[in-house]
Structures are given as C-alpha cells and as structure tokens.
C-alpha cells in the first residue's frame, strides 16, 4: 500500500530574464495550512502569492493546492512539509530551474514548462533520493515508493529518473503504474492500477488545481487593434477567471515575421501590455496578471521572413 507521501508530475525575446518575486499562487487551502517565509508564518489562503524558498506546511487535516508561473500544479496532502527551494523561470525562453524538497508528507505534481525545457531542470528531492522530472506525472512516497501515472492529456507517461544523493541514476521509470522503490538499485517487480491509486490518494488528486485553459487573441497587422472574434474571446475568458479560486493570468504577446526581431520583441510586449490593461478594465485584479513578449520566436504557422500571418499576430492568455 502507498501510504505516506506523494508526488504527481506531468509533464503540462531577447528580453531580459524577469526577476519575479511571485513564483505561484495558492488556489485552495483547507484545514491547518500555512507558509513558512523566512522567520514568519503566513496563513495559506486562496490567492496568496508564493516566493522562492517558501515552505508549505499542513497539519493532520490540511491540504494546499498551488499553480506556478511556469504552469506547474501542486497539491500538498496532510501532515506535509514541502520546501520550494529554488524557482527560476524566464518567461521569454520558457527555461528555468525548479528544485523542490519534500521533507515529509504527500505531494502531487503536474509539471509545467520548466520540466519541458531540458532534462532534469526540475528536481524533486526526498530524504533519500533526487527525482529528475522529465515531462511526466507520478506519485512517490517518501517512505519511499514511486508510481508513474499516465499523462493527463495523452497516453504518454514521460519518465522519472531516480537518483541517489550523489546524483547517480539507479533507475528510470517510464511505464505507467510501474512501482519503483526510491533509493533502491532496481525496480520492484510489481504494478498498481488507477482504481487502487484513486482509492488511496483520491482526495489528494482531487485537490490538484483545474487544468489550465488557453485563449488566443488576434490583431490586425502592425497594430494593437483586435479582430472582431477576439473581442468575444475576451468575454469568454473573463467568465473562466471568475469561476476559478485564486485565479491568475499569464498574457504572452507574439508577432508574425514582418519587421525586424527587435521591433517584433517590442511589439509583442506592447500587445501583451495592451491586453493586460483591457483585462484590468474588465475587472481583473492587476496584481494577478503577468504580461510578457516573445516576438516571433513561437510561430503558430511557420512562415519565411517578412510574411504577414494573422495566426502569428496574437496574444495567448493562460488562465490558471
């Protein structure tokens, strides 16, 4: 049986790296739950922002769910202590580093952009092992047991590399519902299944924040003028924000390949800031909206240089 501690992990312009104090937000806090920040104790509540080195702490009836700015999602179970030791994320390149120390208790993780950026950019540390997250989701007991789960959106489960404290890989878990012993040199010859996982850890999994939702806003060439359909999209997005506890919004601007890279970097950020202002005018808390620009670095439709393409002239709004 898998009793004590869990991790779930999915793997879900040339502007300077953003130095952001906020790394994520609490969505749900239940029972005895708080944050240790330096020498202070902060009550956990929906909408409270998190910073690097915060420690999430829950009592016997406590649970906390969190969404991070790289789109990772956490759920902390009862009697847990989880240290967000290192969090660095460049919202332009989508690269970073995320180190989590699980000192005790249970944790469910759906990993985000950092885990996708390069192998082992996200590490989950237990008292006995270091888990290299490779775009996947999994359950692990600090006892210690690890169970890889199927991917959230497709059949792929990704992988988890189980390393010792010296960084030496003992095994790589790649198949869904295979059970591995953290700290062991080999896999257990056993498996589990969805029903058993739900029976033992259903409450923890149900506390994971809702899946992110993305909305695309399009512009007329070289402007911040919205296409008519995009006005309707903004209204739909606002309804989504209003249904989520502790909602926060990532606004990322993009351009087509008309114009130089530097100009497009500026234009993409201008578009993101324009939409951020529109969202604030619609009643969304300004502190919950982050605007960034990526220029022409993430084309939806691949085109040669100097090609006008409506689908590339866009802002992506992610509601968490």
N, C-alpha and C positions, 0 to 999 in steps of 0.2 A: 504494500500500500504506500501511497505517496502522501506523507503527512505534513511536513513542516515548512517547506519553503519553495517558492516557485518563481520562475522567470518565464515570460512568454515573449517571444520576439519575432516580428515579421519584417519580415522584410518583404515600406508600406516603404564688372563689366569691366572691364578692368576698372572697377570702382574699388576703393579700399575696403578691406575687411571691416565689417561693422562690429564695433565694440559695444555689445548689448549687455546691460546688467540683467535684463529679463531673459531667462532661458526657457521658461514654460509657465503654464498656469494650472492651478487646481480646478478640476471640473466638479468633482463630488468629494465631500468629506463626511464621513459617518462615524458616530461614536467618539471615543477618545482618540484624537488625531491632532498632531501638531508638527511644527517645523522647528528644528534647532538651527539657528543662524548666528554664528559666532557665539557670543555668550548669552544670546537672547532666545526666548521661547515664543514662537509665533503661532497663534491658533490657525489650524487649517480650515479653510472655508472656500466655497465656490468663488472663483475669480481672483484668488490670492496669487500673486506672481512669485515665481521661484528664481533663485540665483545660484550660480555655481557654488559648490561646497555646502549647500543646504543639506540637512539630514531630515528625511521623512520618518516620523515615528508614530506608531499606532499602538494602542492598548489592546486588551483582550476583546473588545467589541468594535475596534476601529478599522476603517478602510479609507484609502485615499486613491483617487484617480487623477491622472495628470496628462496633459498634452504638451509636448515640447515644440520649440520653433522650427525644428527640422522635421516635424510631423511624427516623431516617435510618440507612442502612447504607453502609459504605465498604469498598473493597478496594484496597489500595495495592500496586502492582507493583514489580518490581525497579528498582534504581538511581533511587529516587524520594525526593523531599523535599516534604512536604505540611504546611503551617502552618495549624493550627486557630486562626486569628487572633482571631475573635470568635464567641462562642456565648452567646446569651441566650435563655432559654426559660421562659415562665410555664406551669406545669403545670395551672393553673386555666383560663386563657383559650386555651391552646394557641397563643399568639403568641410571636414572638421574632425573632431575627436570627442568621444563620449566615453568616460570611464565611470562605472557605477560599482560601488562597494555594497554588497548585501551582507550586513553583519549578522542579521538573524531574521527569521520570519519568511514571508512569501512575497513574491513579486511576479507580476505578469507584464511582459513587454512585447509590444508590436514595434519593431524597429523602423526608423524613418530614413531620411536622406543620408545621414552620416554613415550608417551601416552600408549603404549602397555605394558610397563614394570610393572606397577601397577596402581590401580585405583587412579585417581586424581594426578598422577605425573605431569600432565600438567594442568595448570590453566590459564584461560583467564579472566582477571578482567575488568569490566566496572565500571563507576562511581557508579553504584547501586548494582552490583552483582558480584559473583565469579562463573565462569562456570567450572565445573570439566569435562575435556575431557576424555572420555572412549573409545578410539579407534574408532573414528567416524568422520564424516564431517557434518558441519552445517553452517547455516547463522544466524547471530544475528545483530539486530540493537541496537546501543547504545541508541536509542530513549526511550524505548528499546524493541525490538522484536527478538525472536529466531525462526528459522525454520530449522528443521533437514532435511538433504538431504540423498538420498540413498547412499550406499557405492560405491566407484569408481570402484571396481573390481567384486563385487558380490551384491546380494540383501540385505545383512545385512547393517543396518544403524548405528550400535553401539548405544551409548547413550550419553546424556549430562545432568549432574546434575546441576541444577540451585540453587545456594546457596546465602544467603544474606551475608552481610559483617561480620556477626558473625560466618559464616560457617555453618549455619543451612540450610539444604536442603528443598526447598519449593516444588520442583517437579523434576522428572527425565523424560526427553523426549526421547522416544525410537522408535517412528514410523515416517517413512519418511513423510515429508511435513506437519506434525503437527506444528501448530503455538503456541508458548508459550510467555507469557509476562514476561520479566526479571524483577524480583523484586516483582512479583505477587505471591500469595499463591496458585494459581490454573492455569490450562491451559485455554487459550481461547477455546471456542467451535467452532473452525474453522480450515480449512486446506488450503493449497495452492497447486500448481502443478508445474511441470517442465517448462511449457510454460510461466507461469507468472514470475517465477524466472529468466528465460532467458531474458524475456522482460525487467525486471527491473535491472538486475545485470549481463547481458551478458558480458559487457566489462571487468568487474572485474574478472569473472570466466575465460575469455579467456586469461587473463594476468598470471594466475597461471602457474608456470614452468611446462614443459613437464614431464610426468611420468618418474620415474627413470627406468633405464634399468640395468639388472644384467647379467654378463658374468662369466662363470666358467672356470678356468684354472686348468688342472690336471698335476700331477707329477709322475714320476717313484718312486718306493719305496725308502724311506730314502734319497732322493736327491732333488735337485732343477732343475732336467732335465725335460723339458716339454714333454708331449706326442705330437705326430705329429699334432693331431687335434687342440690342444691348440694354436699352432703357428698361425693357420688360424683364430682362435677366436680372438686373439690379433689384427689382421689386421682389422677385422670387428668392434671391439671395438673402434679402432682409428678413423674410419670413423664416428662413432656415436659422439665421442668427438668433432670432427671438425664441426659438424652441430649444436652444442648447444651453445647459447650465454653464456659466463661466465662459461663454464663447469668446474666442479671439480670432482675428482675421489677418491673413497674410496676403498682401497685394503686391504682385510682381509684374512690372512692365516689360514689354518686348516690342521689337520693331521688325520690319522687313529689311531687305538688303539695299534699299535705296539710301544713298548717303554714306558718309564715312563712319567708321566704327566709333570714333569719339563722339560724333554728333548723335549717333544712334544710342550710345550709352546715356547721353543726357536726355534724349527724347524719351527713352523707355522709363527713366526715373521720373521725368516730368509727367508722363501719363499715369504712373503709379500714384504719384502725389496728388494728381487731379482726382483720381478715383477715391483716394483716401479722404479728400475733402468732401466729395459727394456723399460718401458713407457717413461722415460726421454730420453733414446737413440732414441726412435721413434719420439721425438719432442714435447712431452707433458711438459708443464711448471712444474718444480719440486715443486713449491710452491702450485700447485693445486692438489697434490697427497698426501694423508694421508695413511700410512701403519700401520696396527695393526695385532696382532696374537691372536687366540682364542684356540690354541691347539686342543684337541679332545672334546671340550665342545659342539660342534654343528654338530654332525654327520648327514650326509645326509642319510646314511644307518646304522641303528642300528646293532652293532656287539658286541660280547664279547670282553674282553681284549685280547691283543696280536693277533688281527686279521687284516691282510692286506686287505685293500679295496680301490680300485682306486678312487672311487667317494668321499671318505672321505679325500684323499690326494689332496687338492685343494686350490686354491685362488679364492675368489669371488671378482670381480671388479664391483663396482656400479658406474655408470656414472650419475651424477646429472646435 
